[in-house]
Amino acid sequence: MNTLASHGYISRDGVATPGQMVTAVQEGFNMENKFAIFVTYLAHLFNGNLATDLLSIGGHTSKTGPDPPPPAHAGGFNVHGTFEGDAGMTRADAFFGDNHSFNQTLFDEFVDFSNRFGGGYYNLTVAGELRFQRLQDSIATNPEFSFRNVRYFTAYGESVFPINFFVDGRQTEKRLDMAAAASFFRDMKYPPDFFRAPTPMTNEGIPEIFAMHPFLPGTNADGRINNFVVDPTSANFTTPCVLYGNILNTVQSLYPNPTGVLRRNLIKNLGYFYIGVSAVLGCPEQFPYGQE
């Protein structure tokens, strides 16, 4: 989203409606419509301002309007655990103090793995190896490491995103060169003469990288490093509707007793979100706040 803001697909201050963001990722990256709806409204329901229908692609800002009642927060994309979560590729874990700024050390690891496993390119083989390494890094260094439910899914999505959306659409091989990677990750702009993907894309490639190093969701238990424990209650790739239920439970914990316009907006946004859920997860619709 930072790249799209840099190029004016959304406001350069990084605040937009979810509808504007859906249009931006479709036009700027050729993201498939229902997948775009799924990821955008997930972010909005968790971290947007449901009262004003505005979402920040960075941190909390007054530009999204008056905050909704707590425990909702309208904290933006930077909130830990949705998209900026543990074991990120180029952003550090929240435990270390900054989960959203470009991390040169982690990008150097990205380049190193691309050189070692991809001949200088980031491809699915590199993605699988780097995803597994970042998990091991967090287990070994972050006593609060958590890799469950939404973050479990978005982390694997993060691993294939550069292959699906950052590779120039005129290329026949799905591999990302390091100059283009630096342009997107560090400089937050398109490489020169960039062409988006030629066909609408989603999360293609996740089964391939998961199969390289299968990994179940869980956490470092008892606040100790190297103490990873599998969480059998978490959603995983075989239980997508558990993820849908977890998302709805999280929304209800943020908005336990909404009334008036806020309740109306929650019902509307959950309806928009379900357009993506039906296509991406294939679950029956639920109505935690009733229907209008």
C-alpha positions in Angstrom: 0.0 0.0 0.0 2.9 2.4 0.6 3.9 2.0 -3.0 0.4 2.7 -4.2 0.2 5.8 -2.0 3.6 7.0 -3.4 2.1 6.8 -6.9 -1.2 8.4 -6.0 -3.5 5.4 -6.3 -4.7 6.4 -2.8 -4.1 9.7 -0.9 -0.4 10.2 -0.3 -1.1 10.7 3.4 -2.1 7.0 3.5 -5.7 7.5 4.6 -8.5 6.2 2.4 -11.8 4.3 2.5 -11.7 0.6 2.1 -13.4 0.9 -1.3 -10.7 3.2 -2.5 -8.1 0.7 -1.3 -9.8 -2.1 -3.2 -9.7 -0.1 -6.3 -6.1 0.9 -5.8 -4.8 -2.7 -5.4 -6.7 -3.8 -8.4 -5.5 -0.9 -10.6 -2.0 -0.8 -9.3 -1.2 -4.5 -8.8 -4.0 -6.3 -10.6 -5.1 -8.0 -7.4 -8.2 -10.1 -8.0 -11.4 -8.3 -6.9 -12.8 -10.7 -4.2 -9.3 -11.3 -2.8 -8.8 -7.5 -2.6 -12.1 -7.2 -0.8 -11.1 -9.9 1.7 -7.8 -8.5 2.7 -8.9 -4.8 2.7 -12.0 -5.3 4.8 -10.1 -7.6 7.2 -7.8 -4.7 7.8 -10.7 -2.3 8.1 -12.7 -4.4 10.6 -9.7 -4.9 12.8 -7.8 -1.6 12.5 -9.9 1.0 10.7 -12.4 3.6 11.9 -15.8 2.0 11.4 -17.5 5.2 12.4 -16.0 7.3 9.6 -15.2 4.5 7.1 -11.5 5.5 6.9 -8.4 3.4 7.3 -4.7 4.3 7.7 -2.1 2.3 5.9 0.4 3.4 8.7 -0.3 4.1 12.3 -3.1 5.8 14.3 -3.9 9.2 13.0 -6.5 11.9 13.6 -7.0 12.0 9.8 -9.3 9.0 10.1 -11.6 11.1 12.4 -12.8 10.7 16.0 -11.9 7.3 17.4 -14.6 4.7 17.9 -15.3 3.7 21.5 -12.7 1.5 23.1 -11.6 -1.2 23.0 -11.7 -0.5 19.2 -8.7 1.7 18.3 -8.6 2.6 14.6 -4.8 1.9 14.8 -4.1 1.4 11.1 -2.0 -1.2 9.3 0.8 -0.9 11.9 -1.2 -2.6 14.6 0.6 -5.8 15.6 -0.8 -9.1 14.5 -2.8 -8.5 11.3 -0.4 -7.7 8.5 2.5 -6.3 10.5 3.0 -9.5 12.6 5.8 -11.7 14.0 8.3 -13.4 11.6 7.9 -10.7 9.0 10.3 -10.7 6.0 11.5 -7.1 6.2 9.9 -5.8 9.4 10.9 -6.8 13.0 8.7 -8.4 15.6 6.7 -6.0 17.8 8.6 -7.3 20.8 11.7 -5.5 19.6 9.9 -2.1 19.5 9.3 -1.4 15.8 7.1 -3.7 13.8 6.5 -1.4 10.8 9.7 0.3 9.6 11.9 -1.1 6.9 14.6 -3.2 8.5 17.9 -3.3 6.6 19.2 -6.3 8.4 16.2 -8.4 7.5 16.3 -7.2 3.9 19.9 -8.2 3.8 18.8 -11.7 4.8 16.1 -11.5 2.1 18.9 -10.8 -0.4 21.2 -13.4 1.0 18.5 -16.1 0.7 17.7 -15.0 -2.8 21.4 -15.4 -3.7 21.7 -18.7 -2.0 18.5 -20.4 -3.2 17.3 -18.4 -6.1 20.4 -17.4 -8.1 20.0 -13.8 -7.2 16.2 -13.8 -7.5 13.3 -14.2 -5.0 11.2 -17.1 -6.2 9.0 -19.8 -4.6 12.0 -21.8 -3.5 13.5 -18.8 -1.7 10.1 -17.9 -0.3 9.8 -21.3 1.4 13.3 -21.3 2.8 13.0 -17.7 4.1 9.6 -18.2 5.6 10.9 -21.1 7.6 14.0 -19.3 8.7 12.1 -16.2 9.9 9.9 -18.6 12.0 13.0 -20.1 13.5 14.5 -16.6 14.1 11.4 -15.5 16.0 11.2 -18.7 18.1 14.8 -18.3 19.1 14.7 -14.5 19.9 11.1 -13.4 20.7 9.7 -14.7 24.0 6.3 -13.3 23.0 6.3 -14.9 19.5 2.8 -15.6 18.3 1.9 -17.3 15.0 -1.8 -18.1 15.0 -5.1 -17.5 13.2 -4.9 -14.3 11.1 -1.2 -13.9 11.4 -0.6 -17.5 10.4 -2.4 -16.9 7.1 -1.0 -13.4 6.4 2.6 -14.4 7.0 2.4 -17.0 4.2 0.5 -14.5 2.1 3.4 -12.0 2.7 5.8 -14.6 1.5 4.2 -15.0 -1.9 3.1 -11.4 -2.4 6.3 -10.2 -4.0 6.2 -13.0 -6.5 2.6 -12.4 -7.4 2.6 -8.6 -7.4 6.1 -7.2 -7.6 7.4 -9.2 -10.6 7.1 -7.2 -13.8 4.1 -8.5 -15.8 6.1 -8.9 -19.0 8.4 -11.5 -17.4 7.7 -15.1 -18.2 9.4 -16.4 -15.0 7.9 -15.6 -11.6 11.0 -14.3 -9.9 11.9 -10.9 -8.5 15.3 -9.3 -9.0 16.9 -7.5 -6.1 16.8 -4.0 -7.6 13.0 -4.3 -7.9 12.8 -5.7 -4.4 14.7 -2.7 -3.0 12.5 -0.3 -4.9 9.3 -1.8 -3.4 10.4 -2.7 0.1 12.9 0.1 0.9 11.9 3.0 -1.4 8.1 2.2 -1.5 7.8 2.9 -5.3 7.6 1.1 -8.5 10.8 0.2 -10.3 11.3 2.1 -13.6 8.9 1.1 -16.4 7.1 -1.3 -14.1 4.2 -3.4 -15.6 1.6 -4.9 -13.2 0.7 -8.6 -13.3 -1.0 -9.5 -16.6 -3.9 -11.4 -15.0 -5.7 -10.9 -11.6 -3.7 -12.5 -8.8 -4.4 -13.8 -5.3 -2.3 -15.9 -3.0 -0.9 -18.2 -5.6 2.1 -20.2 -4.4 1.2 -20.7 -0.7 0.7 -24.5 -1.0 4.2 -24.9 -2.6 6.1 -22.9 0.0 4.1 -24.5 2.9 4.9 -28.0 1.6 8.7 -27.2 1.7 8.5 -26.8 5.5 5.1 -27.6 7.0 4.5 -25.6 10.1 1.6 -25.6 12.5 0.3 -22.4 14.3 1.3 -21.8 17.9 3.3 -19.5 20.3 6.3 -19.4 22.5 4.7 -20.5 25.7 5.3 -19.0 29.2 7.2 -16.0 27.8 10.3 -18.1 27.0 12.3 -18.2 23.8 12.7 -21.6 22.1 9.5 -22.8 23.8 7.2 -23.1 20.8 4.0 -24.9 21.5 1.4 -25.8 18.8 -2.0 -24.3 19.3 -4.6 -26.9 18.3 -7.4 -24.3 18.5 -5.9 -22.0 15.9 -7.1 -21.9 12.3 -4.7 -23.5 9.7 -4.9 -24.2 6.0 -7.2 -27.2 6.6 -9.7 -25.2 8.7 -10.4 -22.0 6.9 -13.8 -21.5 8.5 -12.1 -21.5 11.9 -10.3 -18.4 10.7 -13.6 -16.8 9.7 -15.0 -17.5 13.2 -11.8 -16.1 14.8 -12.1 -12.9 12.8 -15.7 -12.4 13.8 -14.8 -13.1 17.5 -12.1 -10.5 17.3 -14.4 -7.9 15.8 -16.9 -8.6 18.5 -14.2 -8.2 21.2 -13.4 -4.8 19.6 -17.1 -3.7 19.3 -18.9 -5.6 22.1 -22.1 -3.5 22.3 -22.3 -1.2 19.2 -25.4 0.9 18.7 -26.8 3.3 16.1 -24.6 4.3 13.2 -21.7 2.2 14.5 -23.8 -1.0 14.6 -25.2 -0.2 11.1 -21.7 0.3 9.7 -20.4 -2.9 11.3 -23.3 -4.8 9.6 -22.5 -3.2 6.3 -18.7 -3.8 6.5 -19.2 -7.4 7.6 -21.4 -7.9 4.6 -18.8 -6.4 2.3 -16.1 -8.6 4.0 -18.2 -11.7 3.4 -18.1 -11.1 -0.4 -14.4 -11.9 0.0 -14.9 -14.6 2.6 -17.2 -16.6 0.3 -14.6 -16.6 -2.4 -11.4 -17.0 -0.4 -12.5 -19.2 2.5 -15.9 -20.6 1.3 -17.6 -20.4 4.6 -21.3 -19.9 5.4 -22.1 -16.3 6.4 -22.6 -15.3 10.0 -24.3 -12.3 11.4 -22.9 -11.4 14.8 -24.8 -8.0 14.9 -27.9 -9.2 13.2 -29.1 -8.0 9.7 -30.5 -4.7 8.6 
